[in-house]
Amino acid sequence: MHKRLKFICRLFLIIATVLILLSPVISLFLPYRLRYHAYQRLILNTIVAQETNGYRTDYEKSLSLFNYVVNNEFLQGTPYSCKPLESLIYAEAYCDFQARTLNLLLGIAGIPSRYAMLLDKNGISPHTLNEVFLNNKWCVFDTALNTVFVDFRGDMYSLDDLTAQPELLDEIKKISALKQYSGMEYKDIIAIYRRVLPLMGEPRRSTPILKQSHIFDHLMDFYFKIFGNKFVYIYQNLYIRSALRHLKGSSDSALFYKARNYHLAYRMDLALQSYAALLKEFPESKYYDDVLFFLGKLYYDIKDYQNAIKTLRLVTDKKYGKWDKPASYFLWQSYGIIGDELSSREAYVNVGLEKIPAAGIVKILSNR
């Protein structure tokens, strides 16, 4: 009896070990919700590893992930889901969508974060931002307005600080720069903050996110840590194949989906091939303008600024298109990096600034 029990225990351990080892593959055959959760976690791990590489402090990591969300989820369109992966694939978001994406990225990085839905005097929430726990206080990161609540001395502000001293708003370095260089944009941002600050009621806050909350969080974090990008590429290939079973392999929808997922996983060569194939094979595609922008953004991401400018100009030349403002933003950045100040000025006027600021202020305005 003792031997049989010992054998059963060993068999159970062997089976459990095999199931754990095969769990990523098994997840591909589970219901969509679980399969999606596992894949999303893996892609977010990839983003965090890439964007925080080389940074040592929590503030540096937080700022890098903040800039990633600002540069990859844009306040436009009609997003149908607040799932971070969907928001990143289609690059459309509202302020609360952005805040949730940043929350998850910071959680994977081990930095506590929560989103706060701020209330106006009528108890309505017109704006959502993030509170990130740094240096023993909840510091404010506002992705929607691309503003970190930090002053020129490097002091970071909390919502409580701004409630106790509302005048500190003008001490925030980006707001201070806008006040000097773009009165119109300054007035727009201040109008939003004056509506909700000082706090008129306790914000609706999420629970601070730490690392794992789901069995697949643990599994995907473990496999990513052990096998890195090799595991990401294999799993992504299998996931995309399963996700596209209902689409024709050569359709524009399939190419768009592949390209966006490859881009998010930093598989730039494959993303470039898929973007180019869609533009060539489906010139009437509903995704055509989207792909032009994402292709220009890809060139920007890999620091090929000449091709970024060439492609993004195709977007802005159409005028009033869906991606006109985001494309102008990356044109401004690209021209500035290559030293073409006149073209940089023209591009950023299209974004909204009344006059292009000096180089040092440009860094402040773009949180770089």
C-alpha positions in Angstrom: 0.0 0.0 0.0 2.8 2.4 0.9 4.6 1.6 -2.4 1.4 2.2 -4.4 0.9 5.5 -2.7 4.5 6.5 -3.4 4.0 5.5 -7.1 0.8 7.5 -7.4 2.5 10.6 -5.9 5.4 10.3 -8.3 3.1 9.8 -11.2 1.1 12.9 -10.1 4.2 14.9 -9.9 5.4 13.8 -13.3 2.0 14.6 -14.9 1.9 18.0 -13.1 5.4 18.8 -14.3 4.6 17.8 -17.9 1.4 19.9 -17.8 3.3 22.9 -16.5 6.0 22.5 -19.1 3.3 22.2 -21.9 1.0 24.9 -20.4 1.8 27.6 -23.0 0.9 25.2 -25.8 -2.1 23.9 -23.9 -3.3 27.5 -23.4 -3.7 27.8 -27.2 -6.5 25.3 -27.1 -8.3 26.8 -24.2 -11.3 29.2 -24.5 -10.5 32.5 -26.2 -10.6 34.5 -23.0 -7.8 32.5 -21.4 -5.8 32.2 -24.6 -6.0 36.0 -25.0 -5.0 36.7 -21.4 -1.9 34.5 -21.7 -0.8 36.1 -25.0 -1.4 39.6 -23.8 0.7 39.0 -20.7 3.5 37.7 -22.9 3.5 40.8 -25.2 3.3 43.2 -22.2 6.4 41.4 -20.7 8.2 41.9 -24.0 7.4 45.6 -24.0 8.5 46.1 -20.4 11.8 44.3 -21.0 12.5 46.3 -24.1 11.5 49.7 -22.8 13.1 49.5 -19.4 16.4 48.0 -20.6 19.3 50.0 -19.4 17.3 52.0 -16.8 18.1 51.5 -13.2 15.7 53.6 -11.1 11.9 53.1 -10.8 11.4 56.7 -11.9 13.4 56.2 -15.1 11.5 52.9 -15.8 8.2 54.6 -15.1 9.0 57.5 -17.4 10.0 55.2 -20.2 6.8 53.1 -20.0 4.8 56.3 -19.7 6.3 57.6 -23.0 5.7 54.2 -24.6 1.9 54.4 -23.9 1.8 58.1 -25.0 3.5 57.1 -28.3 1.5 54.0 -29.0 -2.1 54.7 -27.8 -3.6 57.8 -29.2 -6.7 59.7 -28.0 -8.9 59.3 -31.0 -11.3 56.9 -32.8 -13.9 54.8 -31.2 -12.1 52.1 -29.2 -14.4 49.2 -28.5 -12.4 47.6 -25.7 -10.2 48.8 -22.9 -8.1 45.6 -23.1 -4.4 46.8 -23.3 -3.5 44.5 -26.2 -6.5 45.7 -28.3 -5.7 49.3 -27.6 -2.1 48.8 -28.6 -3.0 46.9 -31.8 -5.4 49.5 -33.1 -3.6 52.4 -31.3 -6.9 54.0 -30.3 -7.7 54.9 -26.7 -9.4 57.1 -24.2 -7.6 58.4 -21.1 -8.9 55.6 -18.9 -7.7 53.0 -21.5 -4.2 54.5 -21.5 -4.2 54.5 -17.7 -5.0 50.8 -17.5 -2.3 49.9 -20.0 0.3 51.9 -18.1 -0.9 50.2 -14.9 -0.3 46.7 -16.2 3.1 47.6 -17.7 4.3 49.2 -14.4 2.9 46.2 -12.5 5.0 43.8 -14.6 8.0 46.1 -13.9 7.3 45.7 -10.2 6.3 49.4 -9.7 2.9 49.9 -7.9 0.5 52.0 -9.9 -3.2 52.8 -9.8 -5.5 54.8 -12.0 -7.6 57.6 -10.5 -10.8 58.8 -12.1 -11.0 62.4 -11.0 -14.4 64.0 -10.1 -15.7 67.5 -10.9 -18.0 69.5 -8.6 -21.0 67.5 -10.1 -19.5 64.2 -9.2 -18.8 63.4 -12.8 -15.4 62.1 -13.9 -14.1 64.0 -16.9 -10.5 62.7 -16.7 -8.4 59.7 -15.6 -4.7 59.6 -14.9 -2.2 57.4 -13.1 -0.7 57.6 -9.6 2.7 55.8 -9.4 4.2 55.0 -6.1 7.7 56.5 -6.1 9.9 57.8 -3.3 7.1 56.9 -0.8 4.4 59.0 -2.4 1.8 58.6 -5.1 3.1 60.7 -8.0 1.0 61.8 -10.9 1.6 60.6 -14.5 -1.0 61.8 -17.0 -0.8 59.9 -20.3 -3.7 61.7 -22.0 -2.2 65.1 -21.5 1.4 63.8 -21.8 2.3 65.4 -18.5 4.4 64.1 -15.6 3.8 66.1 -12.4 7.5 67.0 -11.8 9.0 70.5 -11.4 12.4 71.8 -12.6 14.0 70.8 -9.4 13.0 67.2 -9.9 10.4 67.2 -7.2 7.3 65.1 -8.0 3.8 66.1 -7.0 0.8 64.0 -5.8 -2.8 64.9 -6.1 -2.8 65.8 -2.4 0.1 68.2 -3.0 -2.0 69.9 -5.7 -5.1 70.0 -3.5 -3.1 71.6 -0.6 -1.3 74.1 -3.0 -3.2 74.5 -6.3 -0.6 77.1 -7.4 1.9 74.2 -7.8 0.3 73.4 -11.2 2.3 76.2 -12.7 5.5 74.8 -11.2 5.2 71.6 -13.3 7.9 71.9 -15.9 5.8 71.0 -18.9 2.9 73.3 -17.9 5.5 76.0 -17.2 7.0 75.6 -20.7 3.6 75.6 -22.3 2.7 78.8 -20.5 5.7 80.5 -22.0 5.6 79.0 -25.5 2.1 78.0 -26.3 -0.6 80.0 -24.5 -3.5 78.2 -26.3 -2.3 74.7 -25.3 -1.6 75.9 -21.8 -5.1 77.3 -21.4 -6.6 74.0 -22.7 -4.6 71.9 -20.2 -5.2 74.2 -17.3 -8.9 74.2 -18.0 -9.0 70.5 -17.6 -7.0 70.5 -14.4 -8.9 73.4 -12.9 -12.1 71.4 -13.4 -10.8 68.5 -11.1 -8.2 70.2 -8.9 -8.1 70.8 -6.0 -9.8 67.4 -5.5 -13.5 67.9 -4.9 -14.0 64.4 -3.8 -12.2 61.1 -3.4 -11.2 59.9 -6.8 -12.4 56.5 -8.0 -9.2 54.6 -7.7 -8.2 51.1 -8.9 -6.4 48.7 -6.6 -2.6 49.1 -7.0 -1.3 46.5 -9.4 1.7 44.4 -8.5 3.1 41.6 -10.5 0.7 38.6 -10.9 -3.0 38.1 -10.4 -3.8 35.1 -12.7 -2.3 31.7 -13.2 -1.3 32.6 -16.7 0.5 35.7 -15.4 2.8 33.4 -13.4 3.3 31.0 -16.2 4.0 33.6 -18.9 6.3 35.6 -16.6 8.2 32.4 -15.8 8.6 31.3 -19.4 9.6 34.8 -20.6 12.2 35.1 -17.8 13.7 31.7 -18.7 13.5 31.7 -22.5 13.1 35.3 -23.4 12.4 36.3 -27.0 12.8 32.8 -28.4 9.7 31.8 -26.5 7.9 34.9 -27.5 8.5 34.3 -31.2 7.4 30.7 -31.1 4.3 31.4 -29.0 3.4 34.4 -31.1 3.6 32.4 -34.3 1.3 29.8 -32.9 -1.1 32.3 -31.4 -1.4 34.3 -34.6 -2.0 31.2 -36.6 -4.9 30.2 -34.2 -6.3 33.7 -34.2 -6.4 33.9 -38.0 -8.0 30.6 -38.8 -11.3 32.4 -39.7 -9.4 34.7 -42.1 -7.8 34.0 -45.5 -4.1 33.9 -45.1 -3.5 36.6 -47.8 -6.3 39.0 -46.7 -5.6 42.5 -45.8 -7.1 41.9 -42.3 -4.6 39.0 -41.8 -1.7 41.1 -42.9 -2.7 44.0 -40.7 -3.1 41.8 -37.7 0.2 40.1 -38.3 2.0 43.4 -38.8 0.7 45.0 -35.7 1.4 42.0 -33.5 5.0 41.7 -34.9 5.5 45.4 -34.3 4.4 45.1 -30.7 6.8 42.2 -30.2 9.7 44.2 -31.8 9.9 41.8 -34.7 10.5 44.8 -36.9 11.6 42.9 -40.1 8.5 40.8 -40.1 6.3 43.8 -39.3 7.9 45.8 -42.2 7.3 43.0 -44.6 3.6 42.7 -43.6 3.0 46.4 -43.8 4.7 46.6 -47.2 2.7 43.6 -48.5 -0.6 45.1 -47.5 0.2 48.5 -49.1 1.2 46.8 -52.3 -1.4 44.1 -52.5 -4.4 46.0 -51.1 -4.3 49.6 -52.2 -8.0 49.9 -51.5 -7.9 48.4 -48.1 -9.7 50.0 -45.2 -6.4 49.6 -43.3 -4.4 51.5 -45.9 -4.1 54.8 -44.0 -3.6 53.0 -40.7 -0.7 51.1 -42.2 0.9 54.2 -43.7 1.0 55.7 -40.2 2.2 52.5 -38.5 4.9 52.0 -41.1 6.2 55.5 -40.6 6.1 54.9 -36.8 8.0 51.7 -37.3 10.8 53.6 -39.2 10.8 56.1 -36.3 11.1 53.3 -33.8 14.1 51.8 -35.5 15.6 55.3 -35.9 15.4 55.4 -39.7 14.3 59.0 -39.6 14.6 59.7 -43.4 12.2 56.9 -44.2 10.0 57.9 -41.3 9.7 61.4 -42.6 9.1 60.2 -46.2 6.2 57.9 -45.0 4.7 60.1 -42.4 4.5 63.0 -45.0 2.2 60.7 -47.1 -0.1 60.7 -44.0 0.0 64.5 -43.3 -0.3 65.5 -46.9 -3.8 64.1 -46.9 -4.9 66.6 -44.3 -7.5 66.0 -41.7 -7.1 62.3 -41.8 -7.4 60.1 -38.7 -3.6 60.0 -38.2 -2.8 63.6 -39.2 -1.9 64.9 -35.7 0.0 61.8 -34.5 2.0 61.7 -37.7 2.8 65.4 -37.4 4.1 64.7 -33.9 6.5 62.1 -35.1 7.5 64.3 -38.0 8.3 67.1 -35.5 10.4 64.6 -33.6 12.2 63.2 -36.6 13.0 66.5 -38.2 14.3 67.8 -34.9 16.6 64.7 -34.5 18.1 65.2 -38.0 18.5 68.9 -37.3 16.0 70.3 -39.8 14.6 73.1 -37.6 12.4 74.7 -40.2 10.6 71.5 -41.1 10.3 70.6 -37.4 8.7 74.0 -36.8 6.2 73.4 -39.6 5.3 69.9 -38.4 4.7 70.9 -34.8 2.5 73.9 -35.7 0.2 71.2 -37.2 0.2 69.5 -33.8 -0.9 72.6 -32.0 2.0 74.7 -30.7 1.9 78.4 -31.6 5.7 78.5 -32.0 8.4 76.0 -31.8 10.4 76.2 -28.6 14.1 75.9 -28.1 15.7 72.5 -28.1 15.8 72.2 -24.3 12.1 73.0 -24.1 11.3 70.5 -26.8 12.6 67.8 -24.5 10.4 69.0 -21.7 7.3 69.1 -23.9 7.9 65.5 -25.1 8.9 64.2 -21.7 12.3 63.0 -23.0 
